[in-house]
Amino acid sequence: MNRAVVALLLGFSGGVLMRSFYDFGWNFALLFIFLGLILVGIFYIFKFQKFVFFSALFFFAFGLGILRYDFKETRNAELENKIGQKISFQGVIIDEPDEKENYTRLVVEAEEVSSQGRDAIISERIEDLDKSGETKIKILVVNRRYPIFRYGDRVEIFGKLGQPEKFSDFDWPAYLAKEDIYFEMAYPQIKLISSDGGFWLKRQLFGIKEKFIANLSAVIPEPNAGYLAGLTVGAKQAMPKSLLEDFRKTGVIHIVVLSGYNVTIAAYAIMKILGFLPQIVGISLGIFGIMLFALLTGASATVVRASIMASLALLARATGRIHQITVALLAAGFLMILHNPKILRFDASFQLSFLATIALIYISPRVENKLSFIPKKFNLREIAGATLSTQIFILPFLLYKMGLFSAVALAVNLLILIFVPATMFFGFASGIAGFISQILSIPLGWIAYAFSAYELWVVDIFSKLPFASFNISISFWLMILIYAGYIAVLYKFPEENIY
Amino acid sequence: MKFITKNLKWIFILGLSSAAALVWYAVFSESRSGLLVAFLNVGQGDAILIDTPNDQQILIDGGPNKQVLAELSKIMPFYDRSIDVVIATHPDQDHISGLPEVLKRYNVDLVIEPGVESDTAVFKAFEKLIEEKNIKKVLARRGMKLVLGDNAYMLILFPVGNVAGWDTNDASIIAKLVYGKTSYLFTGDSPQKIEKYLVSVEKENLDVDVLKAGHHGSKTSSSESFIGYASPEYAIISAGKNNRYGHPRKEVLDILGKFGAKILRTDESGTIKIKSDGENIAVIQ
């Protein structure tokens, strides 16, 4: 691996990360770039050690990282002045509505805004919208469960403009800022104008997804149907809050939120089952499965990122070309950060899928070698290895981010993940059969129900244990230190021929 | 593929044993006897499932959200996708918000409503689904009787006439369920003035074993005279944990206690199930 590239990537990510914590103005970035250039000069003139050259690259990229982040941070000053006032605007719902227990969140992209009130003629166009054509103003609208709105609906909204605020322990504004959302509106009046906004293909896909979920819930009772919908098409709605809390406590929340991890497992299972075919067919079908999943979930940026990571992990495991895959993984990570620098710090899904992918590629094979006492049947050993390695690897991050240590995570993951591919398969089959006839989807649905009942039962039993989870929180720097330790161990004990 | 051919024998046995398990599960869950009334744990709201001796199912209200679906599955067998009657006592959010999802997922034969309108979006969604799915709708009126087999029936005590334009709580359906010698009274969110009216015209019908206290234990309901005539053995309060209305109110708990009712609360015990064999009632854990 070319060290110069590593220095550049690390520098760039470091710059982005630092800028996400502190803002010293863009002069600060220029200072780093300047420092980098000077060091390069010194290196060439005085023939210093290579170390100087790498640090020069690092500083140079560090400065660029800060600049990239600065460039991303754009707000609309004009609308910011209207916070606390009643405004009315027209816009399009540009994301799948996020259904919570008692309310629904809609991301609305404003097209025209007026502060005169509801009945005034919509007059004022937002300045920035005209000038750059790129700055889109997004407003997070909290609405009751009914009426139901969908992706692509064009709506007229009247309500009080607000700003996202921090919860007790969660930086909600930063979380929204990564998607460029700086405004909120709670329970405004909403009027549907038409349903033809957004991207037509996405509208179709969400329509299919909605029907798919309806098919599942027509033959399977809740909360199992909601769980299966989350597992198969990453449905955001439908699972009760208390159940999600249990998933979190037992450390298996990743299989229902889009970490891409469940996709990797399922794709890997597809490959294994098709092991009698040439390898290239298996890999292709595995990746095809991942793409299908990404499409069905509406191909949001989060899902696309997770799917790319999942495909890379799959390729690494199948081909064993660890160096090429490493380059690909770092390049993918770099491009994703370049595209949206905020994900590096604020997108838990990106962070988790990146870490899980590293674990699957580097650690899992080593761990598997140590698990020779577990039979290979039903891929038991591989699943155990994958679970163990990802759990160990993401643990410091989880402690930093959520401050929750699940003592039963390992056991619950092992008990559940073995059955996840089969559960996904029958869930998928049942939902798709439902497009043809309900009679057809019933028996498949019942099998999926049996699997899901077992999995929810495991979660239920373990979440009730008194020692299921503890609150342990570690600081950012301690987390970095632990990861440095991990890397040192991996570097110190290279394992040859692990595939 | 190789795996399947190699283990065909075992897969076959597994398939047969699951089929057998399914049959026995069905036999077991269909041989329920007696009458079950379950006050579902749906938070701040009402949802009550009645399973009659003849295996009909009646759902009174649907709670404030989708939670009712998960609670229904805990009681009904997983393959049962039908509910015979849905009663929407009145169109307030905490009573009907879960019902559109119920209509979407279960085959419902009959919806009973008081006939009072509401301009909330959820009520419109509910009405639209009733129309789309061609479900028969009946407006509840005093004296109507829903016959549920030989020994069981449900009697409507309120509303008396047209309640269009009324306050929604005032219009709440009040229904009495009778099985053999045991009886239950469901009151929706009826306020004291309606209770007073019932005391004056339905005295002989008010004495019951189980009373769902009106309006989640708010002091606008459960007047002394009404509770006195009802003199329930059990009073059920369907309210959410730490709800912002302070339900149930201490005054109401005191009145219920005064007349010797044992108080059961969904915010404390979760779903409350009461079984009747026609002679006695028993709370089951």
Interface residues (C-beta under 8 A of the other chain):
Chain A: E101 N102 R144 R145 Y146 P147 I148 A214 S217 A218 V219 I220 P221 E222 P223 N224 A238 P240 L243 I273 F276 W446 Y449 A450 A453
Chain B: M1 K2 F3 S18 L22 P64 N65 K66 Q67 L69 A70 L72 S73 M76 F78 Y79 R81 S97 P100 K104 R105 T120 A121 V122 K124 A125
